[in-house]
Each structure stands twice: as structure tokens, then as C-alpha cells.
Amino acid sequence: MDPEIDPETLAALRRDPLRQALTGRALRSFQMAKVFSDNKAAVTSLDYDGSGTRCITTSRDESLRIYDCERGVRAQVSYSKKYGCNLAQFTAQAGCAAYASTKINDTIRYLSCDTNQYIRYFVGHRAAVTSLQRAPDGAAGAPALLSAAMDGSVRLWDLDRPDAVCALEPPAPGSVARGGIAAAYDPSGAVVAVAVGSAELQLYDVRELARGPFLSAPMDRARGAAVARVQFVPPAGDCILLAMTDGTIAARDAFSLRPLATLSRAEPGAHPPADPEAPVLGEMRRAFLGQNVTATPDGRAIVAGCASGGVAFWDTARVLAQDHHHHNHPGPARHLDPDGVWSGSHDGPVSACAFNPCFLECVTGSDSLALWTTP
């Protein structure tokens, strides 16, 4: 495809969800509008800035790339060959991003994208970082970054100091080495969810982390799958998604932590059964740390990349809302197959997926990067 696209044409393809709801019809009509073949290996993470006008990517080719989503062009590329890169996040500081190292050490690097110079190194993790998330926009008082790592710790960081403002080692009913660890902010920035050892899901008050979890619930590690990523469904954060290493997505009520549904991408052989006794980091990386699962900004749908190269979606609002309303009389967790697959496909497994916070637009990564929108 032409690397340039007329801004008026691209703007016409997109709709602002603040003015137009993401209807079931619109959800089903997404199609590839732009494909970039810039990378030499799989894209491993994607993040939009708060305005929805820029997207940053990391890749196994050790590149960081920034795309101008208004013009539909690549704006910048830099490399982190010495330390590797993953889990890039724009920060609240304009023109800056943080990302996790993947070799040499486990430092989180804070980069000025405008000057391509490091501003600071966030030091403290002693093993691979598995989660990195900026504080939600408007979350007053929440530390700027949250991270989790295979050293069994969850850390909160401010941008103006190299050491963590708070470090937490959650009680682990299961081995982190065998079950992994993942963490996420809720949309308010007041609560942190931690999946520890793939054996327990825990909720913490950000203001009182040292007091331990105020709510916890067990998870079934016996079937072999581990948690690759934790995320809250916006905008209310009343549902938690657990992207599993076997390709399924577990949805839990954020207030009770009871299971709501299991979403299956149903691709036999794409995710071979894991050995629950084996080290889990390799399985989490093969599942792309769950970076290929996302939710729409209005919470209407869940979107996930597939090993076949397609992008599946679940129109979940009505089903999950019914479960929430009947939380006093819970039934068994539902099993949900995708409601459909978008028109178009990558040439390889979809390794990353993010939905624009301000426009009806989604971006997905494989060895290529695709911009999706409605006609």
C-alpha cells in the first residue's frame, strides 16, 4: 500500500466513539485500511498516546517505531539493539515513552522520543519484566508507571526518580517461576490487580499496598495455562480480563473476582498444552505476554489477535452486563466463541493489538502492522 494517505480520507474512515457509539454493526465492519511492512520480526507491543494521534510499537527486531495515526504514516524509528525492548508505553510527559529491557539487565528505560535520548533508568527489577503500564489518564495521585517482573515483585514508579516509590512482593500461593506474574491498574488508578503464580488473583488499594490485598480469589493452574496479561475493561473497570497462555481469555467480575466467561479463539493446535511444572516465562513470551488482547474504550467489545493472522471479536456488553446484574445469584461461567473475525488478515500470528482511545480505529501487529477502521 502507499505509505502516504490523504488526511481527509483517513479522517472520513474513522468515527469518534464519543459522538457515535460502537454498534454491533460497526464492530463487524472493521477492515484493514493501511498495512506497514516495516518490521523484520514480530511486533511485541503497541500503545496509543492519550490523544489517540500517535502509536508506539516494539518488535523482536529490537526497534521502536512511532506512527502518526492522523496521517497514517510512520513518523519515527529508533533501535535498542544492546538492551532489547518490549512493553513500550507513552507517559504523561509529552513526547516521552518507557519500555522494558529484554537482555543485559531488567531495567525500565525512559526515553525522549523527540531527541532519542534517555531521560532516566528505572532500576530495581531483578528478572524479566512481564507487565508495564502507565497510570490511567486523569488518575490523580497514582504513580506514573506500574510494572511486574519474574522476580515476584510489583513496582510503582514516578518519572522524576530512578527507584520505585513502592515495591510489593505479593504472597504467592504458587511458584512465580512456574506460574508467572502480571499486574494492571484499574481505570481509576486506585486499584492494582495482580495475578501471581497463575494461582491467585489479588486486588490492592494503591494507597495501602503494604496492607496486602483487600480481595483475592484462587485460579485453576491445574489445566496448565498461565496468565500472560491482566487488564481491566474500560471505562468503568467492572470486568477483568486474563489473557492465558493457551489462547483463551478469562473474564472475571472486578468486584467479586468470580468467573464470568471464558472466551475461546478456538484454533486447535495453535496453543499446545503447557506443562504446569515447567518454567512459565517461555510460555508467556510465546503468548506475546497477552499483548494481542484488548478491549474497546467503551467496554462494548473484546478484540484479540489469532495465530492464523486474523482478528476475532466478542460483542460482550450485554452478556457480561447480565452477569453483573445477577451477581447475587451467579451461574456457571459462560463459554463464548467469537462473534466474528474482521475482514483481512496478517501473514502470521497476530502478536499485538490495541484499540484507539479516541477514534474508531484499531491497530494490530504481526511481522507487519495494520491499521483497521470502519468504511
Secondary structure, DSSP 8 states (H G I E B T S, - for coil): --S---HHHHHHH---TTTS---HHHHHT-EEEEEE---SS-EEEEEE-TTSSEEEEEETTSEEEEEETTTTEEEEEEE-TTT--EEEEE-SSTTEEEEE--SS---EEEEETTTTEEEEEE----S-EEEEEE--TT-TT--SEEEEETTS-EEEE-TT-SS-SEEE----SS-HHHH-EEEEE-TTSSEEEEEETTTEEEEEEGGGGGG--SEEEE---TTS--EEEEEE-TTT--EEEEEETTS-EEEEETTT--EEEEE----TTSS----TTS-SHHHHHHTGGGTTEEE-TTSSEEEEE-TTS-EEEEE-HHHHHHHHHTTTS----EEE--SEE-B---SS---EEEE-SSSSEEEEESSSEEEEE--
